[in-house]
Amino acid sequence: MSSGNTLYHRLGGEEQISSIVDEFYQRVLSDESVAHFFDDVDMAAQRAHQTQFLSAVAGGPVEYDGEEMREAHAGLGLESKHFRAIATHLDATLREFDVSDGARDEIMSEVAALEDDVLVR
């Protein structure tokens, strides 16, 4: 696969991924079932971390340097329903940005693989 054909490039690179992340958090913060998890979070930093994370997952020239998933989510009391809500918002956001089914499946598979770590189980 050429570097120009990575999922990162197909998504539109960092600028487009940043726009996707902004829309994603608008959806998350409008959802009463999960918004409270972000009450004391620096959302500018959170958006930057999520953009970096999504870029890294998509094969971009980015190293994700966020906390380990288990450490970052420990003590939050997250349950499967919360993980599903967040994943649903991400999938809906990717659809809104006309991300192809194949690319969306790749991203959502990567996210699904993190469920046990995010839920600290």
Backbone torsions as a table, in degrees:
resi	resn	phi	psi	omega
1	MET	NA	128.6	178.0
2	SER	-74.0	154.1	-177.1
3	SER	-62.5	-24.2	178.5
4	GLY	-77.7	-6.0	-177.8
5	ASN	-112.4	15.1	177.7
6	THR	-69.2	160.4	176.2
7	LEU	-57.4	-37.3	177.7
8	TYR	-54.7	-48.4	-179.7
9	HIS	-70.7	-37.7	178.0
10	ARG	-64.7	-28.7	177.5
11	LEU	-77.7	-15.2	178.6
12	GLY	106.7	12.3	176.7
13	GLY	75.7	-171.0	-171.6
14	GLU	-60.8	-40.9	-177.0
15	GLU	-62.4	-46.7	179.8
16	GLN	-68.6	-39.4	178.1
17	ILE	-62.9	-38.5	176.5
18	SER	-61.8	-40.1	177.1
19	SER	-65.1	-40.3	177.2
20	ILE	-61.0	-45.3	-179.4
21	VAL	-62.8	-41.6	178.4
22	ASP	-59.7	-46.7	179.1
23	GLU	-64.9	-41.2	178.4
24	PHE	-56.0	-47.9	-178.5
25	TYR	-71.1	-27.8	172.6
26	GLN	-60.5	-42.7	179.3
27	ARG	-66.4	-47.1	-177.6
28	VAL	-61.5	-46.1	-176.3
29	LEU	-72.6	-13.0	175.5
30	SER	-92.0	-3.4	-176.9
31	ASP	-101.3	107.5	-176.3
32	GLU	-60.5	-23.0	-178.2
33	SER	-72.7	-19.9	-178.5
34	VAL	-130.6	-15.1	-174.5
35	ALA	-57.6	-35.6	-176.6
36	HIS	-62.3	-21.7	177.5
37	PHE	-66.0	-15.7	-176.4
38	PHE	-108.3	8.8	-177.0
39	ASP	-54.6	-43.0	-175.8
40	ASP	-107.9	24.6	-176.6
41	VAL	-100.9	135.9	171.8
42	ASP	-72.3	102.4	-172.2
43	MET	-69.7	-27.8	175.7
44	ALA	-64.2	-44.4	178.3
45	ALA	-67.4	-39.8	179.6
46	GLN	-62.4	-44.4	178.4
47	ARG	-62.3	-41.5	178.7
48	ALA	-62.8	-44.2	178.1
49	HIS	-62.1	-43.9	-178.0
50	GLN	-66.8	-38.3	177.4
51	THR	-63.3	-43.2	178.6
52	GLN	-63.8	-43.8	-179.9
53	PHE	-62.8	-49.6	-178.5
54	LEU	-64.3	-36.9	177.0
55	SER	-63.7	-43.0	179.6
56	ALA	-65.7	-44.5	178.4
57	VAL	-58.9	-35.2	-177.1
58	ALA	-84.1	3.5	176.5
59	GLY	84.2	19.5	179.1
60	GLY	-75.8	171.2	-178.7
61	PRO	-79.7	53.2	-173.1
62	VAL	-133.7	134.9	172.2
63	GLU	-99.7	127.5	178.1
64	TYR	-81.6	122.4	-178.2
65	ASP	-117.1	22.5	176.4
66	GLY	-69.6	167.5	177.3
67	GLU	-57.7	154.8	172.9
68	GLU	-56.3	145.0	-175.5
69	MET	-53.8	-47.1	-178.0
70	ARG	-62.0	-45.0	-179.7
71	GLU	-63.8	-43.3	-176.3
72	ALA	-65.3	-28.8	-174.5
73	HIS	-108.8	-4.0	-179.5
74	ALA	-61.1	139.6	174.6
75	GLY	79.8	1.7	-179.2
76	LEU	-84.8	-16.2	-178.8
77	GLY	73.2	28.6	179.5
78	LEU	-69.4	140.9	177.5
79	GLU	-122.1	169.5	-179.6
80	SER	-54.4	-39.2	-179.3
81	LYS	-62.2	-33.6	178.7
82	HIS	-70.9	-43.7	178.0
83	PHE	-59.4	-44.8	179.7
84	ARG	-62.4	-40.9	179.9
85	ALA	-62.1	-45.6	179.9
86	ILE	-63.7	-45.3	179.9
87	ALA	-62.1	-39.1	178.8
88	THR	-63.6	-41.1	177.6
89	HIS	-64.7	-39.6	178.6
90	LEU	-64.5	-46.6	-179.7
91	ASP	-60.7	-44.5	179.6
92	ALA	-63.1	-38.8	178.9
93	THR	-65.6	-44.1	178.4
94	LEU	-60.9	-39.2	177.1
95	ARG	-63.5	-43.3	-179.1
96	GLU	-60.4	-33.3	179.6
97	PHE	-88.4	12.8	177.3
98	ASP	57.4	34.6	173.6
99	VAL	-69.0	133.5	-176.7
100	SER	-59.8	156.2	179.0
101	ASP	-56.5	-42.9	-178.7
102	GLY	-63.3	-45.1	179.5
103	ALA	-66.0	-41.0	178.4
104	ARG	-62.4	-42.6	178.3
105	ASP	-61.0	-41.0	178.3
106	GLU	-61.0	-47.2	-178.3
107	ILE	-65.2	-47.2	-176.7
108	MET	-66.7	-30.8	175.1
109	SER	-66.2	-41.7	177.1
110	GLU	-62.8	-42.5	179.3
111	VAL	-65.0	-45.7	-179.4
112	ALA	-58.8	-36.0	-179.3
113	ALA	-65.8	-17.1	-179.0
114	LEU	-94.4	-1.8	-172.7
115	GLU	-56.1	-47.6	-178.4
116	ASP	-61.8	-38.3	178.1
117	ASP	-68.0	-43.7	-179.4
118	VAL	-64.3	-39.2	-179.5
119	LEU	-85.6	0.5	177.6
120	VAL	50.2	58.6	178.6
121	ARG	-132.3	NA	NA
